[in-house]
Amino acid sequence: MNKTLPVPSEFARLWPLGDDTVFLNHGSFGSCPKFILEKQQEYRQRLESQPVRFLMREMEELFDLSRKKAASFVNASPDDLVFVQNATSGVNVVFRSLQFNPGDEILFTNHIYGACKRLLEFVSEQTGAKLVEVVCDFPIDSPDIILEAILENVTPRTRIALIDHISSATALIHPIETIVSELEKRGVDTMVDGAHAMGSIPLDLTKIGAAYYTTNCHKWLCSPKSTAILHVRSDKQQGIYPLVISHAGHKAEPFAERFFWPGTYDPTAALCVGDSISYLESLLPGGWPALMKRNHDLCLEARNLICNILEIDPPCPDSMIASMAAFPLPLPLLSTPPDYKSFDPLQDRFFREFNIEIPVWYWSAPPMRLTRIAVQLYNSMDQYRYFGSVLRDSLKP
């Protein structure tokens, strides 16, 4: 390892991450453990050794086993859960299936993931539905602020709300169970974007009770890329269709059958979900609760360090933090903000000069520049100390 870079945790040897980068951005595109990549290759070898046998005779049983393991992990019925490519796909499935009339209102907050906002803009243009953006400032003092702001914007025309469970840019745990319950009392369905939830916090979809919930398996669960789950409550499944209509047809029953076969594709990422749950559970004596606590505690310790460097109070209560934390940066805005294909110059500098992979982005309107740390089992406190020293020097006039 390059001696100028900090040493990652003792678990880093289980991941294929290179030793030339201090990787602090698991929240965007996390790495998959070596063991799971080997399992995926085993499935691929079986597929390619006899494709018809595997895809037509063997895959469905393996697929259902993985789906049932995922359903058990989030306390849901496997009959209500399907695999999709990612959480953005899950949100697309729901909003491109629902029928909206001109004037129907779709509620969302300014903490929404950018891709999902683009989807809502598309739906609005196609149907005449009205988009209602709820503004919740960051930093924030209490999760109640988010709840109250959402409820204040509900009207008789509100059809559905798209709410993050853990927001991407601001890394905040939203009080999703209460939000869902209060919106349900007002006759409003909730689509929960839980992209960062599965494997990051304990997840009980039955208790949450949302009409629709999607979460990635390739983030904190560390499954291979291109796998997520979409949960649709049993009373909401009629009229919800996959993005690709294939052999089963759009009216197939049971619900999961509509999503099983989108055409010839590589199913191995989804087949690895059950393996990922079992493998990560085995890495610490306390299983998943211990893993989540370890990442959470390290995140809070690293957050305190960064806040001291920035000379700011913590931007949110500890209870709103899972395995990520965001920070407003005391930097001027750029004349040309970066888009989704480009980097903020500071992020580029962190990477090119200091070998640190960490995001810097614009958020909300009026915008501010944020950075965000993420914590996975392979990270160490020494890595965040290194980032802290680089950040301190970068902010000097």
VOPAGU-2260 file (C-alpha; in pm, 1 decimal, decimal comma):
REM VOPAGU-2260
SITE   aa  ch    i         X         Y         Z
SITE  MET   A    0       0,0       0,0       0,0
SITE  ASN   A    1     108,6     355,1     -65,1
SITE  LYS   A    2     254,5     458,8     272,1
SITE  THR   A    3     115,0     810,4     239,9
SITE  LEU   A    4    -242,2     678,0     256,4
SITE  PRO   A    5    -416,6     564,4     574,5
SITE  VAL   A    6    -479,1     198,9     640,4
SITE  PRO   A    7    -839,7      80,1     597,1
SITE  SER   A    8   -1007,4    -153,7     844,8
SITE  GLU   A    9    -911,5    -515,6     897,3
SITE  PHE   A   10   -1216,8    -613,0     689,4
SITE  ALA   A   11   -1086,6    -438,4     377,1
SITE  ARG   A   12    -910,5    -757,4     265,0
SITE  LEU   A   13   -1255,4    -905,9     202,6
SITE  TRP   A   14   -1330,3    -644,4     -64,7
SITE  PRO   A   15   -1153,1    -595,9    -401,1
SITE  LEU   A   16   -1096,6    -222,4    -350,3
SITE  GLY   A   17    -753,9    -105,3    -462,5
SITE  ASP   A   18    -501,9      28,0    -213,1
SITE  ASP   A   19    -442,2     341,4    -420,9
SITE  THR   A   20    -765,3     517,2    -311,1
SITE  VAL   A   21    -918,5     620,4      20,5
SITE  PHE   A   22   -1271,1     513,7     -69,9
SITE  LEU   A   23   -1524,1     708,7     138,0
SITE  ASN   A   24   -1816,2     702,5    -106,6
SITE  HIS   A   25   -1984,2     368,4     -53,5
SITE  GLY   A   26   -2317,3     552,2     -65,2
SITE  SER   A   27   -2284,9     629,2    -435,6
SITE  PHE   A   28   -2133,6     310,0    -574,8
SITE  GLY   A   29   -2015,2      70,6    -309,2
SITE  SER   A   30   -1788,3    -224,3    -364,2
SITE  CYS   A   31   -1903,4    -586,4    -356,6
SITE  PRO   A   32   -1712,4    -838,7    -139,2
SITE  LYS   A   33   -1482,7   -1086,6    -309,9
SITE  PHE   A   34   -1684,1   -1380,8    -178,2
SITE  ILE   A   35   -2006,2   -1252,4    -335,8
SITE  LEU   A   36   -1833,2   -1181,2    -666,7
SITE  GLU   A   37   -1708,6   -1541,1    -662,4
SITE  LYS   A   38   -2063,5   -1663,5    -594,7
SITE  GLN   A   39   -2188,9   -1455,2    -884,5
SITE  GLN   A   40   -1923,3   -1607,9   -1108,7
SITE  GLU   A   41   -2037,2   -1955,3   -1001,1
SITE  TYR   A   42   -2392,0   -1870,7   -1107,6
SITE  ARG   A   43   -2262,5   -1729,4   -1436,2
SITE  GLN   A   44   -2056,9   -2040,5   -1498,7
SITE  ARG   A   45   -2366,3   -2254,6   -1446,3
SITE  LEU   A   46   -2561,5   -2028,5   -1679,8
SITE  GLU   A   47   -2305,5   -2033,6   -1959,0
SITE  SER   A   48   -2227,2   -2404,0   -1930,4
SITE  GLN   A   49   -2585,7   -2484,9   -2033,9
SITE  PRO   A   50   -2798,1   -2170,4   -2075,6
SITE  VAL   A   51   -3131,0   -2339,8   -2145,4
SITE  ARG   A   52   -3098,5   -2576,2   -1852,0
SITE  PHE   A   53   -3007,4   -2296,3   -1616,4
SITE  LEU   A   54   -3251,7   -2028,2   -1733,6
SITE  MET   A   55   -3549,1   -2254,5   -1800,0
SITE  ARG   A   56   -3504,2   -2543,7   -1556,0
SITE  GLU   A   57   -3298,2   -2420,8   -1261,0
SITE  MET   A   58   -3316,8   -2043,1   -1226,4
SITE  GLU   A   59   -3670,2   -1998,1   -1094,7
SITE  GLU   A   60   -3605,8   -2205,7    -783,7
SITE  LEU   A   61   -3283,2   -2016,1    -711,3
SITE  PHE   A   62   -3455,4   -1685,7    -783,9
SITE  ASP   A   63   -3738,3   -1760,3    -541,9
SITE  LEU   A   64   -3496,2   -1867,0    -268,5
SITE  SER   A   65   -3311,3   -1536,8    -296,8
SITE  ARG   A   66   -3636,5   -1339,8    -305,9
SITE  LYS   A   67   -3765,3   -1519,2       4,6
SITE  LYS   A   68   -3439,7   -1447,1     189,5
SITE  ALA   A   69   -3469,9   -1079,5      95,4
SITE  ALA   A   70   -3834,1   -1071,7     206,3
SITE  SER   A   71   -3747,1   -1225,5     542,4
SITE  PHE   A   72   -3467,0    -971,4     591,4
SITE  VAL   A   73   -3711,4    -679,6     554,8
SITE  ASN   A   74   -4007,7    -856,4     722,6
SITE  ALA   A   75   -4230,2    -873,9     417,0
SITE  SER   A   76   -4423,4   -1141,4     233,6
SITE  PRO   A   77   -4231,0   -1269,9     -69,1
SITE  ASP   A   78   -4560,5   -1255,8    -259,0
SITE  ASP   A   79   -4544,6    -874,4    -237,7
SITE  LEU   A   80   -4179,1    -834,9    -332,8
SITE  VAL   A   81   -4002,9    -836,3    -670,8
SITE  PHE   A   82   -3649,8    -772,5    -791,6
SITE  VAL   A   83   -3581,4    -466,1   -1005,6
SITE  GLN   A   84   -3254,0    -325,8   -1137,8
SITE  ASN   A   85   -3218,9     -41,3    -885,8
SITE  ALA   A   86   -3429,2     185,8    -666,3
SITE  THR   A   87   -3474,1     435,3    -950,7
SITE  SER   A   88   -3628,0     152,9   -1153,6
SITE  GLY   A   89   -3857,9      71,2    -862,0
SITE  VAL   A   90   -3982,6     429,2    -844,1
SITE  ASN   A   91   -4028,7     428,5   -1222,0
SITE  VAL   A   92   -4235,4     109,7   -1207,8
SITE  VAL   A   93   -4483,8     269,3    -970,0
SITE  PHE   A   94   -4515,4     616,5   -1120,3
SITE  ARG   A   95   -4529,9     490,9   -1478,8
SITE  SER   A   96   -4802,4     242,7   -1381,1
SITE  LEU   A   97   -5028,4     480,0   -1187,5
SITE  GLN   A   98   -5291,7     680,7   -1373,6
SITE  PHE   A   99   -5294,9    1054,1   -1299,4
SITE  ASN   A  100   -5546,3    1317,4   -1402,7
SITE  PRO   A  101   -5471,3    1685,3   -1466,5
SITE  GLY   A  102   -5460,5    1864,9   -1132,3
SITE  ASP   A  103   -5375,2    1556,4    -926,1
SITE  GLU   A  104   -5094,8    1648,2    -688,3
SITE  ILE   A  105   -4772,9    1454,5    -636,5
SITE  LEU   A  106   -4589,8    1550,4    -317,0
SITE  PHE   A  107   -4212,4    1528,6    -270,7
SITE  THR   A  108   -3942,1    1707,5     -72,2
SITE  ASN   A  109   -3632,4    1897,4    -178,0
SITE  HIS   A  110   -3431,1    1603,4     -39,9
SITE  ILE   A  111   -3544,9    1392,9    -337,6
SITE  TYR   A  112   -3288,5    1201,3    -541,4
SITE  GLY   A  113   -3220,9    1387,2    -866,7
SITE  ALA   A  114   -3313,8    1100,5   -1099,8
SITE  CYS   A  115   -3648,5    1058,6    -925,2
SITE  LYS   A  116   -3723,4    1427,5    -962,6
SITE  ARG   A  117   -3661,0    1396,9   -1337,0
SITE  LEU   A  118   -3911,6    1109,5   -1340,0
SITE  LEU   A  119   -4176,5    1318,6   -1164,0
SITE  GLU   A  120   -4122,1    1600,1   -1413,8
SITE  PHE   A  121   -4181,0    1350,0   -1694,6
SITE  VAL   A  122   -4499,8    1218,3   -1533,1
SITE  SER   A  123   -4625,3    1573,0   -1481,9
SITE  GLU   A  124   -4563,5    1664,6   -1846,2
SITE  GLN   A  125   -4734,9    1347,9   -1967,4
SITE  THR   A  126   -5042,6    1361,3   -1743,5
SITE  GLY   A  127   -5094,0    1717,5   -1623,5
SITE  ALA   A  128   -5038,5    1615,4   -1261,8
SITE  LYS   A  129   -4911,4    1897,6   -1041,8
SITE  LEU   A  130   -4581,0    1860,4    -858,8
SITE  VAL   A  131   -4570,0    2000,9    -505,4
SITE  GLU   A  132   -4221,3    2039,1    -358,6
SITE  VAL   A  133   -4194,9    2051,0      19,8
SITE  VAL   A  134   -3892,3    2250,5     135,1
SITE  CYS   A  135   -3710,1    2133,5     447,5
SITE  ASP   A  136   -3391,9    2317,8     531,2
SITE  PHE   A  137   -3057,4    2156,4     600,8
SITE  PRO   A  138   -2903,5    2167,8     861,0
SITE  ILE   A  139   -3209,3    2048,5    1051,4
SITE  ASP   A  140   -3292,3    2029,2    1423,9
SITE  SER   A  141   -3555,6    1756,1    1433,9
SITE  PRO   A  142   -3721,0    1491,1    1212,6
SITE  ASP   A  143   -4053,6    1646,1    1315,0
SITE  ILE   A  144   -3974,1    1939,7    1088,3
SITE  ILE   A  145   -3990,3    1709,6     785,0
SITE  LEU   A  146   -4315,0    1548,4     901,3
SITE  GLU   A  147   -4484,9    1881,4     970,5
SITE  ALA   A  148   -4373,3    2034,1     640,9
SITE  ILE   A  149   -4509,4    1737,8     445,3
SITE  LEU   A  150   -4845,7    1738,6     622,0
SITE  GLU   A  151   -4883,2    2114,5     576,8
SITE  ASN   A  152   -4869,0    2064,5     200,1
SITE  VAL   A  153   -5133,6    1791,1     176,6
SITE  THR   A  154   -5452,2    1902,0      -1,1
SITE  PRO   A  155   -5767,1    1721,4    -119,7
SITE  ARG   A  156   -5590,0    1680,6    -458,1
SITE  THR   A  157   -5283,6    1501,6    -317,4
SITE  ARG   A  158   -5270,4    1153,3    -472,7
SITE  ILE   A  159   -4931,9    1023,3    -362,2
SITE  ALA   A  160   -4611,8    1131,5    -190,6
SITE  LEU   A  161   -4261,6    1023,1    -292,5
SITE  ILE   A  162   -4049,7    1038,0      23,5
SITE  ASP   A  163   -3692,4     927,3      91,3
SITE  HIS   A  164   -3625,5     696,3     381,2
SITE  ILE   A  165   -3259,6     801,1     390,1
SITE  SER   A  166   -3192,2    1093,9     159,4
SITE  SER   A  167   -2896,2    1072,8     -75,4
SITE  ALA   A  168   -2750,0    1424,2     -76,7
SITE  THR   A  169   -2828,2    1513,6     285,0
SITE  ALA   A  170   -2800,5    1161,2     433,8
SITE  LEU   A  171   -3097,9    1207,7     668,9
SITE  ILE   A  172   -3313,6     929,9     810,2
SITE  HIS   A  173   -3670,8    1051,9     762,8
SITE  PRO   A  174   -3942,7     955,2    1015,4
SITE  ILE   A  175   -4090,4     734,5     747,6
SITE  GLU   A  176   -4320,5     518,4     959,5
SITE  THR   A  177   -4496,9     824,8    1101,5
SITE  ILE   A  178   -4506,2     996,9     761,9
SITE  VAL   A  179   -4667,6     693,2     600,6
SITE  SER   A  180   -4921,1     659,4     883,1
SITE  GLU   A  181   -5019,7    1026,4     882,6
SITE  LEU   A  182   -5050,9    1041,4     504,8
SITE  GLU   A  183   -5258,8     721,7     507,6
SITE  LYS   A  184   -5501,3     887,6     751,8
SITE  ARG   A  185   -5542,3    1165,4     495,8
SITE  GLY   A  186   -5606,4     923,1     210,1
SITE  VAL   A  187   -5262,2     969,1      53,7
SITE  ASP   A  188   -5043,0     679,0     -59,1
SITE  THR   A  189   -4666,4     686,5      -6,7
SITE  MET   A  190   -4394,3     565,4    -239,8
SITE  VAL   A  191   -4083,4     531,4     -24,4
SITE  ASP   A  192   -3744,1     564,4    -190,9
SITE  GLY   A  193   -3539,6     355,2      48,8
SITE  ALA   A  194   -3233,3     332,5    -174,6
SITE  HIS   A  195   -2992,0     352,1     120,9
SITE  ALA   A  196   -3196,3     164,3     380,6
SITE  MET   A  197   -3149,2    -208,7     327,2
SITE  GLY   A  198   -2839,8    -317,4     519,5
SITE  SER   A  199   -2790,4      28,6     669,1
SITE  ILE   A  200   -3073,1      35,1     923,8
SITE  PRO   A  201   -3315,8    -231,2    1050,4
SITE  LEU   A  202   -3597,9    -247,9     798,1
SITE  ASP   A  203   -3950,6    -372,0     868,0
SITE  LEU   A  204   -4171,4    -314,2     563,2
SITE  THR   A  205   -4478,9    -463,8     728,6
SITE  LYS   A  206   -4448,8    -219,6    1017,6
SITE  ILE   A  207   -4383,4      77,6     786,6
SITE  GLY   A  208   -4693,2     -14,4     588,4
SITE  ALA   A  209   -4621,4     199,0     279,1
SITE  ALA   A  210   -4818,2     135,2     -37,1
SITE  TYR   A  211   -4489,0     113,2    -226,9
SITE  TYR   A  212   -4130,8      72,2    -105,7
SITE  THR   A  213   -3809,9      22,4    -301,0
SITE  THR   A  214   -3454,6     -27,3    -174,3
SITE  ASN   A  215   -3120,9    -119,1    -328,9
SITE  CYS   A  216   -2945,5    -446,4    -258,2
SITE  HIS   A  217   -2622,4    -329,6    -423,5
SITE  LYS   A  218   -2552,7     -53,4    -169,1
SITE  TRP   A  219   -2532,6    -139,4     201,9
SITE  LEU   A  220   -2624,3    -503,4     144,7
SITE  CYS   A  221   -2319,1    -522,8     -86,1
SITE  SER   A  222   -2483,1    -741,4    -350,0
SITE  PRO   A  223   -2358,9    -712,0    -709,3
SITE  LYS   A  224   -2465,5    -408,5    -911,2
SITE  SER   A  225   -2808,8    -403,5   -1074,7
SITE  THR   A  226   -3024,7    -545,3    -802,5
SITE  ALA   A  227   -3291,5    -389,6    -581,7
SITE  ILE   A  228   -3630,1    -487,0    -445,0
SITE  LEU   A  229   -3970,8    -330,1    -495,4
SITE  HIS   A  230   -4239,1    -404,9    -237,7
SITE  VAL   A  231   -4599,9    -334,3    -331,0
SITE  ARG   A  232   -4866,0    -374,8     -63,0
SITE  SER   A  233   -5110,8    -649,2    -157,9
SITE  ASP   A  234   -5405,8    -409,9    -193,0
SITE  LYS   A  235   -5208,3    -190,0    -436,5
SITE  GLN   A  236   -5078,1    -450,6    -680,1
SITE  GLN   A  237   -5352,3    -424,8    -939,4
SITE  GLY   A  238   -5235,9    -197,2   -1219,4
SITE  ILE   A  239   -4867,0    -205,8   -1123,4
SITE  TYR   A  240   -4666,5    -331,9   -1418,8
SITE  PRO   A  241   -4297,2    -394,6   -1486,4
SITE  LEU   A  242   -4113,6    -155,8   -1716,2
SITE  VAL   A  243   -4073,6    -445,9   -1960,8
SITE  ILE   A  244   -4384,5    -648,1   -2049,3
SITE  SER   A  245   -4274,8    -996,9   -2145,8
SITE  HIS   A  246   -4407,6   -1353,2   -2171,6
SITE  ALA   A  247   -4607,7   -1353,1   -1847,2
SITE  GLY   A  248   -4808,1   -1052,0   -1963,4
SITE  HIS   A  249   -4917,6    -748,8   -1767,7
SITE  LYS   A  250   -5210,2    -925,2   -1598,5
SITE  ALA   A  251   -5014,0   -1223,4   -1467,8
SITE  GLU   A  252   -5094,2   -1352,8   -1122,5
SITE  PRO   A  253   -4949,8   -1378,4    -866,7
SITE  PHE   A  254   -4803,9   -1028,5    -870,0
SITE  ALA   A  255   -4439,1   -1139,9    -869,8
SITE  GLU   A  256   -4495,4   -1341,7   -1187,6
SITE  ARG   A  257   -4523,6   -1020,1   -1392,3
SITE  PHE   A  258   -4165,1    -930,5   -1304,9
SITE  PHE   A  259   -3995,7   -1270,1   -1322,2
SITE  TRP   A  260   -3892,4   -1289,3   -1689,0
SITE  PRO   A  261   -3818,3    -956,3   -1864,7
SITE  GLY   A  262   -3648,4   -1139,4   -2151,2
SITE  THR   A  263   -3299,7   -1284,8   -2172,0
SITE  TYR   A  264   -3080,1   -1115,7   -1913,2
SITE  ASP   A  265   -2816,9   -1187,9   -1651,0
SITE  PRO   A  266   -3007,2   -1279,0   -1329,6
SITE  THR   A  267   -2697,1   -1352,0   -1122,6
SITE  ALA   A  268   -2698,4   -1025,1    -926,2
SITE  ALA   A  269   -3046,1   -1102,4    -792,5
SITE  LEU   A  270   -2948,4   -1462,2    -720,2
SITE  CYS   A  271   -2668,2   -1331,1    -496,0
SITE  VAL   A  272   -2896,0   -1127,8    -267,5
SITE  GLY   A  273   -2961,3   -1418,2     -31,1
SITE  ASP   A  274   -2588,9   -1498,8     -30,3
SITE  SER   A  275   -2505,6   -1136,4      51,8
SITE  ILE   A  276   -2742,3   -1134,9     348,8
SITE  SER   A  277   -2588,5   -1453,0     490,1
SITE  TYR   A  278   -2228,4   -1355,0     420,4
SITE  LEU   A  279   -2229,5   -1008,8     576,4
SITE  GLU   A  280   -2421,8   -1148,3     872,8
SITE  SER   A  281   -2128,4   -1384,6     933,6
SITE  LEU   A  282   -1859,0   -1116,2     949,3
SITE  LEU   A  283   -1926,0    -995,3    1305,1
SITE  PRO   A  284   -2026,4   -1204,3    1609,9
SITE  GLY   A  285   -2343,5   -1000,3    1651,6
SITE  GLY   A  286   -2450,7   -1039,1    1289,1
SITE  TRP   A  287   -2638,9    -762,4    1112,0
SITE  PRO   A  288   -2726,3    -561,0    1425,4
SITE  ALA   A  289   -2356,7    -545,8    1516,5
SITE  LEU   A  290   -2255,7    -453,2    1162,1
SITE  MET   A  291   -2509,2    -170,8    1141,6
SITE  LYS   A  292   -2407,5     -43,5    1485,6
SITE  ARG   A  293   -2038,8     -53,9    1396,7
SITE  ASN   A  294   -2094,0     152,3    1081,4
SITE  HIS   A  295   -2329,4     393,3    1259,7
SITE  ASP   A  296   -2091,4     451,2    1550,9
SITE  LEU   A  297   -1793,6     507,2    1320,5
SITE  CYS   A  298   -2002,0     747,7    1112,4
SITE  LEU   A  299   -2087,5     955,1    1420,2
SITE  GLU   A  300   -1723,0     960,9    1531,7
SITE  ALA   A  301   -1608,3    1071,7    1187,2
SITE  ARG   A  302   -1888,9    1327,7    1167,5
SITE  ASN   A  303   -1779,9    1488,0    1493,3
SITE  LEU   A  304   -1426,6    1515,0    1358,7
SITE  ILE   A  305   -1540,6    1686,6    1036,6
SITE  CYS   A  306   -1775,1    1920,4    1223,2
SITE  ASN   A  307   -1486,1    2031,6    1445,1
SITE  ILE   A  308   -1273,9    2101,0    1139,4
SITE  LEU   A  309   -1553,9    2299,9     975,6
SITE  GLU   A  310   -1629,8    2469,2    1309,0
SITE  ILE   A  311   -1998,5    2387,9    1280,8
SITE  ASP   A  312   -2254,2    2216,1    1499,0
SITE  PRO   A  313   -2371,7    1873,1    1381,5
SITE  PRO   A  314   -2614,4    1943,0    1094,2
SITE  CYS   A  315   -2878,1    1704,8    1233,5
SITE  PRO   A  316   -2954,1    1497,1    1545,2
SITE  ASP   A  317   -2763,8    1170,4    1587,8
SITE  SER   A  318   -3094,6     984,3    1549,6
SITE  MET   A  319   -3117,6    1098,1    1186,4
SITE  ILE   A  320   -2782,6     938,9    1093,8
SITE  ALA   A  321   -2734,2     584,4     967,8
SITE  SER   A  322   -2405,1     510,1     787,8
SITE  MET   A  323   -2366,2     842,8     604,5
SITE  ALA   A  324   -2335,8    1205,8     709,8
SITE  ALA   A  325   -2347,8    1525,4     503,0
SITE  PHE   A  326   -2190,6    1862,7     571,4
SITE  PRO   A  327   -2247,4    2209,6     423,0
SITE  LEU   A  328   -1921,0    2355,6     295,3
SITE  PRO   A  329   -1825,7    2721,2     348,2
SITE  LEU   A  330   -1742,8    2765,2     -19,4
SITE  PRO   A  331   -1873,3    2998,9    -289,1
SITE  LEU   A  332   -2100,8    2862,6    -559,9
SITE  LEU   A  333   -1959,0    2791,6    -902,7
SITE  SER   A  334   -2065,9    2986,7   -1208,2
SITE  THR   A  335   -2138,4    2654,3   -1380,9
SITE  PRO   A  336   -2258,9    2386,0   -1139,0
SITE  PRO   A  337   -2154,2    2027,8   -1218,4
SITE  ASP   A  338   -2412,6    1799,6   -1377,4
SITE  TYR   A  339   -2464,0    1428,5   -1314,7
SITE  LYS   A  340   -2176,4    1340,4   -1550,4
SITE  SER   A  341   -1918,9    1578,2   -1405,7
SITE  PHE   A  342   -1742,1    1655,5   -1079,7
SITE  ASP   A  343   -1715,9    1959,7    -861,0
SITE  PRO   A  344   -1355,5    2087,0    -889,7
SITE  LEU   A  345   -1302,5    2022,5    -519,0
SITE  GLN   A  346   -1412,1    1660,6    -555,1
SITE  ASP   A  347   -1176,7    1627,0    -850,7
SITE  ARG   A  348    -893,9    1776,0    -643,6
SITE  PHE   A  349    -957,8    1537,4    -354,2
SITE  PHE   A  350    -926,5    1246,9    -597,0
SITE  ARG   A  351    -639,4    1361,1    -819,6
SITE  GLU   A  352    -414,6    1514,6    -554,6
SITE  PHE   A  353    -498,5    1315,2    -242,9
SITE  ASN   A  354    -645,6     985,1    -371,1
SITE  ILE   A  355    -970,5    1041,7    -180,7
SITE  GLU   A  356   -1301,7     937,9    -337,7
SITE  ILE   A  357   -1575,4    1144,5    -177,0
SITE  PRO   A  358   -1864,0    1343,8    -328,3
SITE  VAL   A  359   -1904,4    1720,9    -343,1
SITE  TRP   A  360   -2229,8    1848,3    -490,2
SITE  TYR   A  361   -2491,8    2118,2    -507,2
SITE  TRP   A  362   -2813,7    2071,2    -312,9
SITE  SER   A  363   -3150,9    2245,7    -305,9
SITE  ALA   A  364   -3250,8    2596,6    -412,5
SITE  PRO   A  365   -3091,1    2830,6    -337,2
SITE  PRO   A  366   -2808,0    2578,8    -363,3
SITE  MET   A  367   -2527,8    2505,5    -121,6
SITE  ARG   A  368   -2222,1    2289,6    -170,8
SITE  LEU   A  369   -2219,6    1973,0      39,2
SITE  THR   A  370   -1985,0    1686,5     100,2
SITE  ARG   A  371   -2084,4    1349,2     244,6
SITE  ILE   A  372   -1897,7    1069,9     417,1
SITE  ALA   A  373   -2013,9     709,5     399,1
SITE  VAL   A  374   -1908,7     419,8     620,9
SITE  GLN   A  375   -1888,4      54,1     528,6
SITE  LEU   A  376   -1713,0    -228,3     705,5
SITE  TYR   A  377   -1392,1    -178,0     507,2
SITE  ASN   A  378   -1347,9     183,5     626,9
SITE  SER   A  379   -1135,3     293,0     924,4
SITE  MET   A  380   -1124,2     605,1    1140,4
SITE  ASP   A  381    -773,5     675,5    1010,3
SITE  GLN   A  382    -924,1     729,6     666,0
SITE  TYR   A  383   -1160,7     997,0     796,4
SITE  ARG   A  384    -877,6    1164,8     988,3
SITE  TYR   A  385    -682,8    1179,5     664,1
SITE  PHE   A  386    -979,0    1330,2     481,7
SITE  GLY   A  387   -1026,6    1576,4     765,7
SITE  SER   A  388    -669,1    1701,7     738,1
SITE  VAL   A  389    -702,7    1739,0     360,0
SITE  LEU   A  390   -1035,1    1920,1     398,7
SITE  ARG   A  391    -885,7    2158,7     657,2
SITE  ASP   A  392    -599,9    2249,1     424,8
SITE  SER   A  393    -833,1    2283,0     124,3
SITE  LEU   A  394   -1049,5    2539,0     301,9
SITE  LYS   A  395    -762,7    2766,1     402,7
SITE  PRO   A  396    -772,6    3103,5     223,6
